[in-house]
């Protein structure tokens, strides 16, 4: 049987670096100021005191008159709800109410930042993991007080998500309002969760922009054709399963994700070479266009779809605002980390046999997606520009001497040792 436990940890504090561009204190709420005004009233006139807060229901309220009325009521200190027509199965989560939330995964990268935001919002958060990694860890720049507060509130359910009977038995007992699936790769891993939680309010899935069919027409939009044979086909099949089931779902499709604690060698690949003072090998012309999104911006997007009726049964691309060439990315990494502009060596990958090793961390093609839908529908926008985000990653991770993979320059040496390179 799984045990649901509250974990408390004490670890040395780390001071917040001035270069950190986001304190991740969650969404700030404006407090209402309650006041009393003396208004003359004739006999029989309205005798509701403007100073007393009322619980008010607005029938409608999302268009024209209601938009202005609701703002005035909030200014007056009233609590109001909008009654909005919803089709069968439409999202009915209230973003302001505390929810019992299950995160599948949550101890690495995206989940680390997302879980903190959810706890800050007042939700009860449980991480479902195999228990092989620590359930919580103090983040670089996180105060001892903030870490202690977070770790005292996080819950853990230990198990293997591929043990489907275990999943169904334990999740049905616990009951959850919302599931964030951060590490799901196959549809068969999701079905037992849906079976165990028939009253689930929302299933929020981390998919990938890698599901799109390669195209000459870019950027990718959420309505673009998908590739059923892509290496992310399991995520695509999961999205299809969610569409078939009677469940409220939202799917997030990031492009390349970067930021502190990144376990994929994205920015780290460049930082290793910059620190060693080595040239940066870039395949072909170096003008291939790609796109990166900061993990903290991604976590905020996950927060903004929670309880958002506009996110019901919708897909959203999430990444940075701007696109960048491979050469431009190498220069941006150098600028963010305070290194001189690097020497860039272009090469033809067809001239080399790298075996199973990757000579470059990005797919050798144009690959980027529009985030306009998330910005217009959710009101989301990235906090970090590329150089600022890379500086945040470097200063809170690699610049402190921490990284996920040791430097491996073996493919670089093959490239640099060959006389036939592109100029």
C-alpha positions as CSV (number, residue, x, y, z in Angstrom):
1,X,0.0,0.0,0.0
2,X,1.2,3.5,-0.7
3,X,1.6,5.9,2.2
4,X,0.5,9.5,2.0
5,X,3.0,11.4,4.1
6,X,3.9,15.0,4.8
7,X,7.6,15.5,4.3
8,X,9.6,18.1,6.2
9,X,13.2,18.9,5.5
10,X,15.8,21.3,6.9
11,X,18.7,22.3,4.7
12,X,21.1,25.2,4.6
13,X,19.7,28.3,3.1
14,X,21.0,29.9,-0.1
15,X,20.7,33.6,-0.6
16,X,18.8,34.9,-3.6
17,X,21.1,36.1,-6.4
18,X,20.5,39.6,-7.7
19,X,20.6,38.1,-11.2
20,X,17.6,36.0,-10.5
21,X,14.9,37.5,-12.7
22,X,11.9,35.8,-11.0
23,X,11.2,35.3,-7.3
24,X,8.5,32.8,-8.0
25,X,6.3,33.9,-5.1
26,X,3.2,32.9,-7.1
27,X,0.3,35.0,-8.2
28,X,-0.1,38.2,-6.2
29,X,-3.6,39.0,-5.1
30,X,-4.8,42.5,-4.6
31,X,-6.5,43.0,-1.2
32,X,-9.9,44.8,-1.2
33,X,-10.2,47.9,1.0
34,X,-13.6,48.0,2.7
35,X,-14.9,51.4,3.4
36,X,-18.2,53.1,4.5
37,X,-19.8,56.0,2.8
38,X,-22.8,58.0,4.1
39,X,-25.4,58.3,1.4
40,X,-28.7,60.2,1.8
41,X,-31.7,57.9,1.2
42,X,-35.3,58.8,0.8
43,X,-38.0,56.7,2.4
44,X,-38.2,53.4,0.7
45,X,-34.9,53.8,-1.0
46,X,-32.3,51.1,-1.3
47,X,-30.9,50.4,2.2
48,X,-28.1,48.1,1.4
49,X,-25.0,49.4,3.1
50,X,-22.1,49.9,0.6
51,X,-19.7,49.0,3.3
52,X,-21.1,45.5,3.9
53,X,-19.6,42.8,1.7
54,X,-22.2,40.7,-0.1
55,X,-22.1,37.4,-1.9
56,X,-23.4,38.2,-5.3
57,X,-24.3,36.1,-8.3
58,X,-24.1,37.7,-11.8
59,X,-26.1,35.9,-14.5
60,X,-23.6,36.4,-17.4
61,X,-21.0,39.0,-16.7
62,X,-18.3,38.2,-19.3
63,X,-19.5,40.8,-21.9
64,X,-20.0,44.6,-22.0
65,X,-22.1,45.6,-19.0
66,X,-21.1,42.7,-16.9
67,X,-17.4,43.3,-17.4
68,X,-17.7,46.8,-15.9
69,X,-20.2,45.8,-13.2
70,X,-18.1,43.0,-11.9
71,X,-15.1,45.3,-11.5
72,X,-17.1,47.8,-9.6
73,X,-18.5,45.1,-7.3
74,X,-15.0,43.8,-6.6
75,X,-13.9,47.4,-5.8
76,X,-16.7,47.6,-3.3
77,X,-15.3,44.5,-1.6
78,X,-18.1,42.1,-2.6
79,X,-17.6,38.4,-3.5
80,X,-19.2,37.5,-6.7
81,X,-19.7,34.6,-9.0
82,X,-20.6,34.6,-12.7
83,X,-23.1,32.2,-14.0
84,X,-21.9,31.2,-17.4
85,X,-23.5,28.6,-19.7
86,X,-21.2,25.6,-20.3
87,X,-21.7,22.7,-22.6
88,X,-21.7,19.2,-21.2
89,X,-18.3,18.3,-20.0
90,X,-17.1,21.9,-20.0
91,X,-14.5,23.0,-17.4
92,X,-16.0,23.8,-14.0
93,X,-12.9,24.2,-11.9
94,X,-12.8,27.5,-10.0
95,X,-9.2,28.8,-10.2
96,X,-9.6,30.7,-6.9
97,X,-10.8,27.6,-4.8
98,X,-8.3,25.3,-3.2
99,X,-8.1,22.0,-5.0
100,X,-6.7,18.5,-4.2
101,X,-4.1,18.2,-6.9
102,X,-2.1,15.2,-8.0
103,X,1.1,15.7,-10.0
104,X,2.4,12.7,-11.9
105,X,6.1,13.2,-11.4
106,X,7.0,16.5,-10.0
107,X,10.6,16.0,-8.6
108,X,12.5,17.2,-11.6
109,X,12.6,20.4,-13.6
110,X,9.0,21.5,-14.6
111,X,7.4,19.8,-11.6
112,X,9.7,21.4,-9.1
113,X,8.6,24.9,-10.1
114,X,5.0,24.0,-10.8
115,X,4.5,22.4,-7.4
116,X,5.8,25.5,-5.6
117,X,3.3,27.7,-7.5
118,X,0.4,25.4,-6.7
119,X,1.3,25.3,-3.0
120,X,1.6,29.1,-3.0
121,X,-1.9,29.2,-4.4
122,X,-3.2,27.3,-1.4
123,X,-3.8,23.9,-3.1
124,X,-3.1,20.5,-1.5
125,X,-0.5,19.0,-3.7
126,X,0.5,15.3,-3.9
127,X,3.4,14.1,-6.0
128,X,3.2,10.6,-7.4
129,X,6.7,9.1,-7.9
130,X,8.6,5.9,-7.6
131,X,10.4,7.4,-4.6
132,X,13.9,7.1,-6.2
133,X,14.7,10.8,-5.9
134,X,14.2,13.1,-3.0
135,X,10.6,14.4,-2.9
136,X,11.7,18.0,-2.3
137,X,15.0,19.8,-2.8
138,X,15.9,23.4,-1.9
139,X,16.2,25.4,-5.0
140,X,19.1,27.7,-5.8
141,X,18.2,31.2,-4.5
142,X,15.3,29.8,-2.3
143,X,15.3,31.0,1.3
144,X,15.3,28.5,4.1
145,X,11.9,29.8,5.2
146,X,10.3,29.4,1.8
147,X,11.7,25.9,1.4
148,X,10.6,24.8,4.9
149,X,7.1,26.1,4.2
150,X,6.9,24.3,0.9
151,X,8.3,21.0,2.1
152,X,6.0,20.9,5.1
153,X,2.9,21.1,2.8
154,X,3.9,18.7,0.0
155,X,2.5,15.2,0.1
156,X,3.9,12.0,-1.6
157,X,2.3,8.9,-3.0
158,X,4.9,6.3,-3.8
159,X,4.3,3.9,-6.6
160,X,4.9,2.9,-10.2
161,X,2.5,4.5,-12.7
162,X,2.9,1.4,-14.9
163,X,1.4,-0.7,-12.2
164,X,-2.1,0.0,-13.4
165,X,-4.0,-1.9,-10.7
166,X,-2.0,-0.1,-8.0
167,X,-2.8,3.3,-9.6
168,X,-6.5,2.6,-9.9
169,X,-6.8,1.3,-6.3
170,X,-4.9,4.1,-4.6
171,X,-6.1,7.0,-6.6
172,X,-9.7,6.0,-6.2
173,X,-9.2,5.9,-2.4
174,X,-7.5,9.3,-2.3
175,X,-9.6,11.1,-4.8
176,X,-8.2,14.2,-6.6
177,X,-9.9,17.2,-8.2
178,X,-7.1,17.9,-10.7
179,X,-4.3,15.9,-12.2
180,X,-1.2,17.4,-13.7
181,X,0.6,14.8,-15.8
182,X,4.1,16.0,-16.3
183,X,5.9,12.7,-17.1
184,X,3.2,10.7,-19.1
185,X,4.5,9.3,-22.3
186,X,2.0,6.6,-23.3
187,X,-1.8,6.6,-23.5
188,X,-2.0,3.3,-21.6
189,X,-0.5,5.1,-18.6
190,X,-3.3,7.6,-18.5
191,X,-6.3,5.4,-18.9
192,X,-6.1,3.9,-15.4
193,X,-5.9,7.4,-13.8
194,X,-9.1,8.4,-15.6
195,X,-10.8,5.2,-14.6
196,X,-9.8,5.8,-10.9
197,X,-11.1,9.4,-10.8
198,X,-14.6,9.5,-12.4
199,X,-15.3,12.9,-10.8
200,X,-12.1,14.5,-12.0
201,X,-12.5,18.2,-12.8
202,X,-9.5,18.7,-15.1
203,X,-6.6,16.6,-16.5
204,X,-3.7,18.9,-17.5
205,X,-1.2,17.2,-19.7
206,X,2.4,18.1,-20.7
207,X,2.6,17.1,-24.3
208,X,5.2,18.4,-26.8
209,X,5.5,20.5,-29.9
210,X,7.4,17.5,-31.3
211,X,4.0,16.0,-32.3
212,X,3.7,18.4,-35.3
213,X,4.4,17.1,-38.8
214,X,7.5,18.6,-40.3
215,X,6.4,21.5,-42.5
216,X,7.8,24.2,-44.7
217,X,5.1,26.6,-43.4
218,X,6.1,27.9,-40.0
219,X,5.5,28.7,-37.2
220,X,3.5,25.7,-36.0
221,X,-0.1,26.5,-34.9
222,X,-2.2,24.3,-32.6
223,X,-4.4,23.4,-35.7
224,X,-1.4,22.1,-37.8
225,X,-1.1,18.6,-38.9
226,X,0.5,16.1,-36.5
227,X,2.9,13.3,-37.2
228,X,1.6,9.9,-35.9
229,X,5.0,8.4,-36.5
230,X,7.0,11.0,-34.5
231,X,9.1,10.0,-31.5
232,X,6.4,11.7,-29.4
233,X,3.6,9.6,-30.9
234,X,2.8,8.4,-27.3
235,X,2.0,12.0,-26.3
236,X,-0.2,12.4,-29.4
237,X,-2.0,9.2,-28.6
238,X,-2.6,10.4,-25.1
239,X,-4.1,13.6,-26.4
240,X,-6.4,11.5,-28.6
241,X,-7.4,9.4,-25.6
242,X,-8.3,12.5,-23.6
243,X,-10.5,13.7,-26.5
244,X,-12.4,10.4,-26.5
245,X,-13.0,10.3,-22.8
246,X,-15.7,12.3,-21.0
247,X,-13.1,14.4,-19.1
248,X,-12.1,18.0,-19.1
249,X,-8.5,18.2,-20.4
250,X,-5.9,20.7,-21.4
251,X,-2.8,19.9,-23.3
252,X,0.4,22.0,-23.2
253,X,2.9,21.7,-26.1
254,X,6.3,23.2,-25.2
255,X,9.0,23.6,-27.8
256,X,12.5,23.4,-26.3
257,X,12.5,24.1,-22.5
258,X,15.4,25.6,-20.7
259,X,16.2,27.0,-17.2
260,X,17.7,26.0,-13.9
261,X,17.8,22.2,-13.2
262,X,17.2,21.3,-16.9
263,X,18.0,17.6,-17.2
264,X,18.2,17.9,-21.0
265,X,21.6,19.2,-22.4
266,X,20.2,22.4,-24.0
267,X,21.9,25.5,-22.7
268,X,24.3,23.3,-20.7
269,X,25.8,22.0,-23.9
270,X,26.8,25.6,-24.9
271,X,27.9,26.6,-21.3
272,X,30.4,23.6,-21.1
273,X,32.1,24.8,-24.3
274,X,32.1,28.4,-23.4
275,X,33.6,27.7,-20.0
276,X,36.3,25.6,-21.6
277,X,37.1,28.3,-24.1
278,X,36.3,26.0,-27.0
279,X,34.8,26.8,-30.5
280,X,31.1,26.0,-30.9
281,X,30.4,23.4,-33.6
282,X,27.2,24.2,-35.3
283,X,25.8,22.0,-38.1
284,X,25.5,23.3,-41.7
285,X,24.8,27.0,-42.1
286,X,23.8,27.9,-38.5
287,X,20.8,29.9,-39.7
288,X,18.4,27.2,-38.8
289,X,15.6,28.8,-36.6
290,X,14.5,27.3,-33.4
291,X,12.7,28.4,-30.2
292,X,13.3,28.1,-26.4
293,X,10.9,28.7,-23.5
294,X,11.9,29.2,-19.9
295,X,10.7,26.6,-17.4
296,X,9.3,29.2,-15.1
297,X,7.2,30.7,-17.9
298,X,6.0,27.2,-18.7
299,X,5.0,26.6,-15.0
300,X,3.0,29.8,-15.1
301,X,1.2,28.6,-18.2
302,X,0.3,25.4,-16.3
303,X,-1.1,27.6,-13.5
304,X,-3.1,29.8,-15.8
305,X,-5.0,26.9,-17.4
306,X,-6.1,25.6,-14.0
307,X,-9.8,26.4,-13.7
308,X,-9.8,28.5,-16.9
309,X,-12.9,27.7,-18.9
310,X,-11.1,28.9,-22.0
311,X,-8.6,26.1,-21.5
312,X,-11.3,23.4,-21.5
313,X,-10.5,20.7,-24.1
314,X,-7.8,22.9,-25.7
315,X,-4.2,22.6,-26.8
316,X,-1.7,25.4,-26.3
317,X,1.8,25.9,-27.6
318,X,4.1,27.4,-24.9
319,X,7.5,28.8,-25.5
320,X,9.5,32.1,-25.8
321,X,8.2,35.1,-27.7
322,X,11.0,35.2,-30.2
323,X,12.8,32.7,-32.5
324,X,16.6,32.4,-32.7
325,X,19.1,30.9,-35.1
326,X,21.6,28.3,-33.9
327,X,24.4,30.8,-34.3
328,X,22.3,33.4,-32.5
329,X,21.7,30.9,-29.6
330,X,25.5,30.3,-29.2
331,X,26.0,34.1,-29.0
332,X,23.1,34.5,-26.6
333,X,24.5,31.9,-24.2
334,X,27.9,33.7,-24.2
335,X,26.3,37.0,-23.6
336,X,24.1,35.7,-20.8
337,X,27.0,34.0,-19.0
338,X,29.5,36.8,-19.5
339,X,31.8,35.0,-21.9
340,X,33.4,36.6,-25.0
341,X,31.5,36.0,-28.3
342,X,32.5,32.5,-29.3
343,X,34.1,31.2,-32.4
344,X,31.5,29.2,-34.4
345,X,32.6,26.3,-36.6
346,X,30.1,25.1,-39.2
347,X,30.3,21.5,-40.4
348,X,28.5,19.1,-42.6
349,X,27.1,16.3,-40.4
350,X,27.1,13.9,-43.4
351,X,30.9,14.0,-43.4
352,X,31.1,12.4,-40.0
353,X,30.2,9.2,-38.2
354,X,29.3,10.1,-34.6
355,X,27.9,6.6,-33.8
356,X,25.1,7.0,-31.2
357,X,26.4,10.2,-29.9
358,X,24.7,13.5,-30.6
359,X,27.0,16.2,-31.9
360,X,24.4,19.0,-31.3
361,X,21.5,19.3,-28.9
362,X,18.9,20.5,-31.4
363,X,17.2,18.9,-34.3
364,X,18.9,20.1,-37.5
365,X,15.9,21.9,-39.0
366,X,13.7,24.9,-38.5
367,X,11.4,24.2,-35.5
368,X,9.3,26.8,-33.8
369,X,5.7,27.4,-32.9
370,X,3.3,30.3,-32.4
371,X,2.3,31.1,-28.8
372,X,-0.4,33.6,-29.9
373,X,-3.3,31.4,-28.8
374,X,-2.0,31.2,-25.2
375,X,-1.4,34.9,-25.1
376,X,-4.9,35.8,-26.4
377,X,-7.0,33.1,-24.7
378,X,-5.2,32.7,-21.4
379,X,-3.7,36.2,-20.9
380,X,-0.3,34.4,-20.5
381,X,2.9,35.9,-21.7
382,X,6.5,34.9,-21.1
383,X,8.4,36.9,-18.4
384,X,11.8,36.0,-19.8
385,X,13.5,37.2,-23.0
386,X,16.1,34.7,-24.3
387,X,19.3,36.4,-22.9
388,X,17.6,37.1,-19.6
389,X,16.3,33.6,-19.3
390,X,19.7,32.1,-20.1
391,X,21.3,34.4,-17.5
392,X,18.8,33.1,-14.9
393,X,19.7,29.5,-15.8
394,X,23.4,30.1,-15.7
395,X,23.5,32.1,-12.5
396,X,21.2,29.7,-10.6
397,X,22.7,26.5,-12.0
398,X,25.7,26.0,-14.2
399,X,27.4,29.2,-12.9
400,X,27.2,27.6,-9.4
401,X,29.1,24.6,-10.6
402,X,26.1,22.3,-10.9
403,X,25.0,20.6,-14.1
404,X,23.4,17.3,-15.1
405,X,26.0,15.9,-17.5
406,X,29.7,16.0,-17.6
407,X,31.3,17.8,-20.6
408,X,31.9,15.5,-23.5
409,X,33.9,17.0,-26.4
410,X,34.6,13.8,-28.3
411,X,32.3,14.7,-31.2
412,X,33.7,18.3,-31.2
413,X,37.2,16.9,-31.6
414,X,36.2,14.8,-34.6
415,X,34.7,17.9,-36.2
416,X,37.6,20.2,-35.4
417,X,40.2,17.6,-36.4
418,X,38.7,17.2,-39.9
419,X,40.0,19.6,-42.5
420,X,36.8,19.6,-44.5
421,X,34.6,22.1,-42.7
422,X,32.1,24.6,-44.0
423,X,33.1,28.2,-44.0
